[in-house]
Amino acid sequence: MSLLKPPIVNFDFIIDLIPQKWPFIMVDKLHHFSEEQITSGFTIKEDNLFCKDNVFNEPGLIENMAQTVAMHTGYKYYLKNEPAPIGYIGAIKKAEIFILPKLGDELVTTVDILHDIMGVTLVKAKIECNQKLVANSEIKTVLA
């Protein structure tokens, strides 16, 4: 298990790990990384595309989970000193959203890698905020 103490919060480094660019960034911290798991953080700001009336909406939660998966791939390749391949969401399964976080809240998203075979990765993701479960899902990604 590899805990990052303190977490990585350098925004330029974080955005280099994922293919998405401003204004479509839904992760801003890397709290934990191992081959089997990653935990990201994201503070909801007023200028976020998915923040309306001080509430972070459902598409932003799904994108946050997907970008955490992308961050896992990006950091894994960073550690190997290789460029990360681009990936795509192949399927979202069992997505459940329980609450919508508010402006200023920090999301803590944990992704467990269930299977990673021949460029196809199946993960289980969950988002927590203020120690409450916000959302969870299973996501399948495919490398290009």
Secondary structure, DSSP 8 states (H G I E B T S, - for coil): --EEEEEE--HHHHHHHSS--TT-----EEEEE-SSEEEEEEE--TT-TTEETTEE-HHHHHHHHHHHHHHHHHHHHHHTTS----EEEEEEEEEEE----BTT-EEEEEEEEEEEETTEEEEEEEEEETTEEEEEEEEEEEE-
